[in-house]
Amino acid sequence: MFPSTNKGWSDGAKGLEIHIRQGDKTWDPATDIEAKIGPIIDGLNECNRVACALGRGIVKGDIVLLGSVIPPHPSNGSKFSVSIPGIGEVSLNFNQ
């Protein structure tokens, strides 16, 4: 969904707005993914560091999934939803 280049997030992720709700609270819309989670290359470098420690680094042709496009946040025991207009929404309920 969000392919990357050696210069960071590709244009496929530029201009997207991420809407996040937790219970009755709405987070500020995320329009700059790298500002929220850091440069994609940092995540890729960390993934490669761990892979090397386990015996094999990342090589050409590997597919690397770096995880979420939102920063970690503690649960408050309520419904949590993330939507990207034009793409879709995912939601779940947390129990304390």
C-alpha positions in Angstrom: 0.0 0.0 0.0 2.8 2.5 0.9 5.8 1.6 -1.3 9.0 3.3 -0.6 12.1 4.4 -2.4 15.6 5.1 -1.1 14.4 8.7 -0.4 11.7 7.8 2.1 8.0 7.3 1.6 7.0 7.3 -2.0 4.4 9.6 -3.5 1.8 7.0 -2.8 1.8 8.0 0.8 2.1 11.8 0.3 -0.9 13.9 1.1 -2.8 11.1 2.9 -4.6 12.1 6.0 -4.9 9.5 8.8 -7.9 9.9 11.2 -7.5 8.3 14.6 -10.1 8.0 17.4 -9.8 6.4 20.8 -13.1 6.3 22.6 -14.6 9.8 22.5 -11.2 11.5 21.8 -10.0 12.3 18.3 -6.3 12.6 17.8 -4.9 15.4 15.6 -5.1 14.2 11.9 -1.8 12.8 10.7 -0.8 14.2 7.4 2.9 13.6 7.5 3.6 10.0 8.2 7.4 10.5 8.7 6.7 13.2 11.3 4.7 10.7 13.3 6.8 7.6 13.2 10.2 8.8 11.9 12.0 8.3 8.6 11.3 4.9 6.9 15.1 4.3 6.5 15.5 4.3 10.3 13.0 1.4 10.6 14.6 -0.4 7.8 18.1 0.0 9.3 16.8 -1.3 12.6 15.2 -4.3 10.9 18.4 -5.1 9.1 20.4 -4.8 12.4 18.2 -7.3 14.1 18.2 -9.6 11.0 22.1 -9.5 11.0 22.1 -10.3 14.7 20.0 -13.4 13.9 22.4 -14.5 11.2 21.2 -13.0 7.9 20.7 -9.4 7.0 18.2 -8.0 4.5 19.1 -8.9 0.9 17.8 -7.7 -2.5 14.3 -9.2 -3.1 13.3 -9.5 0.5 9.9 -8.0 1.5 10.1 -6.0 4.7 7.0 -5.1 6.7 7.8 -2.3 9.1 4.5 -2.2 10.9 2.2 0.6 11.8 1.8 4.1 10.3 0.8 5.5 13.7 2.9 5.9 16.9 2.3 3.5 19.8 -0.2 4.8 22.3 -1.5 3.3 25.6 -5.0 1.8 25.6 -7.7 3.4 27.6 -10.1 0.5 27.4 -12.3 1.8 24.7 -12.9 1.5 20.9 -9.9 2.4 18.8 -10.2 3.2 15.1 -8.0 4.4 12.3 -9.2 5.5 8.9 -7.6 6.8 5.8 -10.2 8.5 3.6 -10.5 6.7 0.2 -8.8 3.6 1.5 -10.7 2.3 4.5 -11.0 2.0 8.3 -10.0 -0.5 10.9 -11.3 -0.6 14.5 -11.1 -2.7 17.6 -12.2 -2.7 21.2 -9.7 -2.9 24.1 -10.6 -4.4 27.4 -8.7 -3.2 30.5 
